[in-house]
Amino acid sequence: MSKGPMKALGKIARPVVRAWLIAGTLDITAASVYYPLVYKFKLILLYQNIASGVFGDSAFRSGIPMAALGLLFHYLIALSWTFIFFFLYPRIKMMSKNKFATGTTYGIFVWAVMNLVVLPLSNVEHSSFNIGRALVAALFLVFCIGLPISIVATKFYSEI
């Protein structure tokens, strides 16, 4: 591989990692505070619920190791959304027009794909639609995923 592609990869790696860690951490922190307080359950259940997407109900019988896997899955999902954004940004010119509109739209897009495609295909227990819970989840994804990724990506792409 020539120096050109490696240099480009090195240049984009730092902002991708920064956006991923900021977004993933903001999202899991918001969820870790909000859901146990509002729904009165132990925090470990939140992370086990994430793991249940892959492992089903057995995730709730496996304690801390499964909760740790759930946390890992959360960060892998956040990384996926970060990669997708950074891939799309230079290809869809409209994304560079307004980082806040783009981040808001992306957060709503992430919510829609997660709730209408990913979660129904996973092993997570499905509950009936609740507009209040949906709005909270969408707001989390706008403010914790869409906007931080958009802000970091806009800064990166405006400097290259």
Disulfide bonds with the S-S distance in Angstrom:
none
